[in-house]
Amino acid sequence: MTLDLRVLRASEYDSWHEALELAFGGVGGGVGDSELLRDLAEIDRAIGVWDGDECVGTTGAYSFRLTVPGGAQVPTAGVTRVSVAATHRRRGVLTSMMRRQLDDVRSLGEPLAVLTASEPAIYGRYGYGVASYALSAEIDTSRVHIRIPGGVDGEGDDIRLRRVRADDPDVREACEALYAADVAKRPGMPARRPGWERLPVVGTGAARDGLSALQCVLAERDGEVVGFTLFHNRPEWDVSGPKGTIELRDLHAADPVAYAVLWRFLFGIDLTSALRVRSRPVDDAFRYLVSDFRRCEPRVRDDLYLRPVEVAPALEARTYRTPVDVVLEVTDTFCPWNEGRWRLSGDAKGATCARTADAPDLVLSVNELSAVYLGGTPLAALGRAGRVRETRAGALEAASVAFGSDVAPWLPHGF
């Protein structure tokens, strides 16, 4: 039977979502999670592939604005909910959806597309590259402690910690303001549209899976909220006594002292001896506050995948750490409109990018361009791996410095 690829109709949402859940093992995320997904879904950006009455392929996109080096928030397609039924693998279903989706993204004028990958090997063939990494840690808080910046007795004493309800509207407003302030500073963070402020707290009001209900603690100075943390407690006991684990869900602060005070609070919660951290920036400040990073058992993994949908607008949307004037020869078999030679000229104030007939300085595929775009992967490292070819001496090192970012890119939550 011929497969039918089409934009989702609102009446088909339940069947489409059930196909997605089945492809991911058949276990849903809970009632609250499902309700939020439905509310946030952009039905006109969702695509389904149908075999008769059965949905056998799904993908969708959110209309994001993503922070890039230099601080601009660039229109971006947040690709999401990608699946193919196990019965329909190796029939071109995923490729057909990716083709249609990127064509649609281009028509909407979004220079970037991003996603998180359940299986990293899949998306390279569609031009995506790993643009940011995430740091996880299993911290032995019985043997590791936090240093407050400044090293002065009493530092942080002007900060009051207050436990509040995470779902209180006033609390969420204050927390969102701190999140938004960080969005402006760090590449890779999406500016949250209305409704997304529910994401950190949805489905966490009741204890489950051995975890406490979501807890929220604010850090306040002179009555102003200067930080917050969201976390769960996983209580546990053995014959020696308590050995509970704190599972960090979120933490933002307006200044280094407030940030350190919140971390110190998490380290010192009674009846616990471990802090589990997931998906933090690889340059997270806690790394430089702990007394023993080795006992934090750090682990880094790939996180945000990105691809320029339109090379010139994407490269012009960000700034560059040092002046750069380089001709890039780009191959992009999946989006052939990006192929060819591009002269990129820019600095910390802005950039221009246009087609050129000049000889290339660097030869690379769109995958490499994707990986270095947010400044988290050095272009020179890809050159040492043989993935970027330098044809003008010195061009690789100069471009690598220019593409870099003093702040590591970070995706703070999935989508």
C-alpha positions in Angstrom: 0.0 0.0 0.0 1.3 3.5 -0.8 2.3 5.5 2.3 0.6 8.9 2.8 2.7 11.7 4.2 0.7 14.8 5.3 0.5 17.6 7.8 -1.4 16.4 10.9 -5.1 17.1 11.2 -6.3 18.1 14.7 -8.6 15.1 14.8 -5.7 12.7 14.2 -3.6 13.9 17.2 -4.4 11.0 19.5 -3.5 8.3 16.9 -0.4 10.2 16.0 0.7 10.5 19.7 -0.1 6.8 20.3 2.1 5.9 17.4 4.9 8.0 18.9 4.6 6.4 22.3 4.5 2.9 20.8 7.7 3.5 18.9 9.4 4.6 22.1 8.4 1.4 24.0 4.7 1.9 24.7 5.0 3.6 28.0 3.6 7.1 28.3 5.0 10.0 30.3 2.0 10.4 32.6 -1.3 12.3 32.4 0.2 15.7 33.2 3.0 15.3 30.7 0.5 14.2 28.0 -1.7 17.2 28.6 1.3 19.6 28.4 2.5 18.0 25.2 -1.0 18.5 23.7 -1.2 22.1 24.8 2.3 22.9 23.4 1.9 21.0 20.2 1.9 23.1 17.0 -0.4 21.0 15.0 0.3 22.8 11.7 4.0 21.8 12.1 3.3 18.2 12.9 3.7 15.6 10.1 2.4 12.0 10.0 3.0 9.1 7.7 0.0 6.8 7.3 -0.4 3.3 6.0 -4.1 3.1 5.5 -5.6 4.1 8.9 -2.4 3.4 10.8 0.0 6.1 11.7 3.5 4.7 11.1 5.7 7.8 11.2 5.7 11.0 13.3 7.6 14.3 13.5 6.9 17.8 14.6 8.5 21.1 15.3 8.3 23.9 17.8 8.8 27.6 16.8 11.7 28.5 19.0 14.1 31.4 19.3 17.6 30.1 20.1 20.4 32.1 21.6 23.5 32.1 19.4 27.0 33.5 20.1 26.7 37.3 20.4 23.3 37.1 22.2 20.9 37.2 19.2 17.8 35.0 19.5 17.4 33.4 16.2 14.2 31.8 14.8 14.7 28.1 15.0 12.7 24.9 14.3 12.8 22.7 17.4 12.4 19.3 15.8 10.6 16.9 18.1 8.6 13.7 18.5 10.3 11.8 15.7 9.4 8.1 15.3 9.0 5.3 12.8 6.9 2.2 13.5 9.0 -0.9 14.0 7.0 -2.5 11.2 8.0 0.1 8.7 11.7 0.6 9.1 14.0 0.8 6.1 11.2 2.0 3.8 12.3 5.7 3.6 9.7 6.9 6.1 12.2 8.9 8.2 14.0 10.4 5.2 10.7 11.5 3.6 9.7 13.2 6.9 13.1 14.9 7.2 12.9 16.1 3.6 9.4 17.6 4.0 10.2 19.1 7.4 13.4 20.9 6.3 11.7 22.2 3.2 8.9 23.6 5.4 11.5 25.1 7.8 13.2 26.8 4.9 9.9 28.2 3.6 9.2 29.7 7.0 12.5 31.5 7.0 14.0 29.8 10.0 17.8 29.6 9.5 18.3 26.8 12.1 16.9 23.5 13.0 17.7 21.7 16.3 16.8 18.4 17.9 17.8 15.9 20.6 18.6 12.5 19.4 17.5 9.2 21.0 20.1 7.5 18.8 23.0 9.7 17.8 23.9 7.8 14.6 20.7 8.7 12.9 20.8 12.4 12.2 24.2 13.0 10.6 22.9 11.9 7.3 20.4 14.8 7.4 23.1 17.4 8.1 22.9 17.6 11.9 25.9 17.9 14.1 26.5 17.8 17.9 26.4 21.5 18.8 26.4 21.2 22.6 27.2 18.7 25.3 25.7 18.1 28.8 27.5 17.4 32.0 26.2 14.9 34.5 27.5 14.1 38.0 27.0 11.7 40.9 28.4 13.7 43.8 29.3 12.2 47.1 28.2 15.1 49.4 29.5 13.3 52.5 33.0 13.9 51.2 32.7 16.9 48.8 31.9 20.4 49.9 31.1 23.8 48.2 33.3 26.8 48.6 31.5 30.2 48.6 33.2 32.7 46.3 35.4 35.2 48.0 36.4 32.9 50.8 35.3 35.4 53.4 33.5 34.3 56.6 29.9 35.3 56.3 29.8 35.5 52.5 26.3 34.8 51.5 24.8 35.5 54.9 22.7 38.2 53.3 20.8 35.6 51.3 17.6 34.0 52.7 16.5 30.6 51.5 12.8 30.0 51.4 10.8 26.9 50.5 7.8 27.6 48.3 5.3 25.8 46.1 6.9 25.2 42.7 3.5 25.6 40.9 2.7 29.0 42.6 2.1 31.5 39.7 4.2 34.2 41.4 7.0 31.8 42.0 7.0 30.6 38.4 7.1 34.2 37.3 10.2 35.0 39.4 11.9 31.7 38.3 11.1 32.4 34.6 12.7 35.9 34.9 15.9 34.3 36.1 15.8 31.7 33.4 15.2 34.4 30.8 18.3 36.4 32.1 20.4 33.3 31.5 19.0 32.8 28.0 20.4 36.1 27.0 23.9 35.1 28.1 24.4 31.5 26.9 24.3 30.0 23.4 22.0 27.1 22.9 19.3 28.1 25.3 15.7 28.5 23.9 13.7 31.5 24.9 10.5 30.0 26.4 7.2 31.0 24.7 4.0 31.3 26.8 3.0 27.9 28.2 6.6 26.5 28.4 7.0 27.9 31.9 4.9 24.8 32.9 7.6 22.5 31.6 9.8 22.4 34.8 6.9 21.6 37.1 4.4 19.6 35.1 3.5 16.1 36.4 5.7 16.5 39.6 3.1 17.4 42.2 2.9 13.9 43.8 5.6 11.5 45.0 6.3 8.7 42.5 9.0 6.2 41.6 10.6 6.6 45.0 11.0 10.4 44.6 9.5 13.1 46.6 7.2 15.6 45.0 9.0 18.4 43.3 10.5 20.9 45.8 11.4 24.5 45.2 13.7 26.7 47.2 14.2 30.4 46.4 17.3 32.5 47.3 16.3 36.0 48.2 18.4 39.1 49.0 16.6 42.2 50.4 13.3 40.7 49.4 14.3 40.1 45.8 14.5 36.7 44.3 18.1 36.1 43.1 18.0 32.4 42.5 16.0 29.2 42.7 16.4 25.5 42.6 14.0 22.7 41.8 14.8 19.2 43.1 13.5 15.8 44.3 14.5 13.9 47.4 15.0 10.1 47.1 15.1 8.9 50.7 16.9 5.7 51.4 18.1 3.9 54.5 20.4 0.9 55.2 21.7 -0.7 58.4 24.1 2.2 58.9 21.4 4.9 58.7 20.2 7.4 56.1 21.8 7.6 52.6 19.3 9.6 50.6 19.9 11.2 47.2 18.9 14.7 46.0 18.1 14.7 42.3 18.6 18.2 40.9 16.1 19.3 38.3 16.9 23.0 37.8 19.0 25.8 39.2 19.5 29.4 38.1 20.9 32.4 40.0 21.5 36.1 39.3 25.1 36.2 40.7 27.9 33.9 41.8 27.2 34.1 45.5 23.5 33.2 45.2 24.5 30.4 42.9 27.0 28.9 45.3 24.6 29.3 48.3 22.0 27.2 46.4 24.5 24.5 45.7 25.7 24.5 49.3 22.1 24.1 50.4 21.7 21.1 48.1 24.9 19.5 49.5 23.7 19.9 53.1 20.1 18.6 53.1 19.6 16.3 56.1 19.5 12.5 55.7 21.2 12.6 52.3 24.7 11.8 51.2 24.5 12.1 47.4 23.5 14.7 44.8 22.6 13.5 41.3 23.0 16.2 38.6 21.8 15.8 35.0 22.3 17.9 31.9 24.2 20.9 33.2 26.5 23.1 31.0 30.0 21.6 30.6 31.5 24.8 32.1 29.0 24.9 35.0 30.4 27.0 37.9 29.9 24.2 40.4 32.9 22.5 38.9 35.0 25.3 40.3 33.3 25.4 43.6 33.6 21.8 44.7 36.5 20.6 46.9 37.0 17.4 45.0 35.8 17.2 41.4 36.9 13.6 41.0 34.4 12.5 43.6 31.7 14.1 41.6 32.0 11.3 39.0 31.5 13.7 36.0 30.3 12.4 32.7 29.8 14.3 29.4 27.5 13.3 26.6 26.1 14.7 23.4 23.0 16.8 23.8 21.8 19.4 21.3 22.0 18.6 17.5 21.8 21.5 15.1 21.9 22.2 11.4 21.9 25.4 9.4 18.9 25.3 7.2 20.2 28.3 5.3 24.0 28.8 5.6 24.2 32.5 4.9 21.5 33.7 7.3 22.7 31.3 10.0 26.3 32.5 9.8 25.1 36.2 9.7 22.9 35.7 12.8 25.8 35.2 15.2 28.9 37.2 16.0 32.6 36.0 16.1 35.0 36.2 18.9 37.8 37.6 16.7 37.8 39.1 13.2 37.3 36.5 10.5 37.5 36.6 6.7 37.3 33.1 5.3 36.0 31.3 2.3 34.2 28.1 3.2 33.4 25.4 0.7 30.4 23.5 2.0 28.9 20.2 1.0 25.3 19.5 1.9 23.7 16.7 0.0 20.4 16.8 1.9 19.9 20.6 1.5 21.8 21.2 -1.8 20.9 24.9 -1.8 23.6 25.3 0.9 26.4 23.7 -1.3 29.1 25.9 -2.7 31.6 28.5 -1.6 30.7 31.2 1.0 32.8 34.1 2.1 32.2 34.8 5.8 33.4 38.2 7.1 32.7 39.2 10.6 33.7 40.1 14.1 32.2 40.8 17.5 29.8 43.4 16.1 28.3 41.3 13.2 28.9 39.4 10.1 28.1 39.1 6.4 28.1 35.8 4.4 27.6 35.6 0.6 28.4 33.3 -2.3 31.7 33.7 -3.9 33.8 32.3 -6.8 37.0 32.7 -4.8 39.2 29.8 -3.9 38.3 28.1 -0.6 40.3 28.5 2.5 38.5 25.6 4.3 36.6 22.6 2.9 34.0 21.0 5.1 30.5 19.4 5.1 27.5 21.0 6.7 27.9 18.5 9.6 31.1 20.2 10.7 29.5 23.6 10.3 26.6 22.4 12.5 29.0 21.2 15.2 30.9 24.4 15.5 28.1 26.9 15.1 27.3 27.5 18.8 31.0 27.6 19.7 31.0 24.4 21.7 33.2 22.4 19.4 36.6 23.8 18.1 36.9 23.9 14.4 40.5 23.1 14.8 39.7 19.9 16.6 37.6 18.8 13.6 40.6 19.7 11.5 42.8 17.4 13.5 40.3 14.7 13.1 40.5 15.1 9.3 36.9 16.4 9.0 37.9 19.9 7.9 40.5 20.4 5.1 42.6 23.6 5.2 43.7 24.9 1.8 45.2 28.2 3.0 47.8 28.1 5.7 46.6 29.5 9.0 42.9 29.7 8.0 41.9 26.8 10.2 43.4 28.2 13.4 42.1 31.7 12.8 38.5 30.5 12.0 38.5 28.2 15.0 39.3 31.0 17.4 36.6 33.2 15.7 33.9 30.6 15.9 34.6 29.8 19.6 32.5 31.0 22.5 33.7 32.0 26.0 30.5 30.5 27.4 29.7 26.8 26.5 26.4 26.3 24.7 23.8 24.5 26.8 20.3 23.1 26.3 18.7 23.3 29.7 15.7 21.1 29.0 14.3 18.8 26.3 11.5 19.5 23.9 
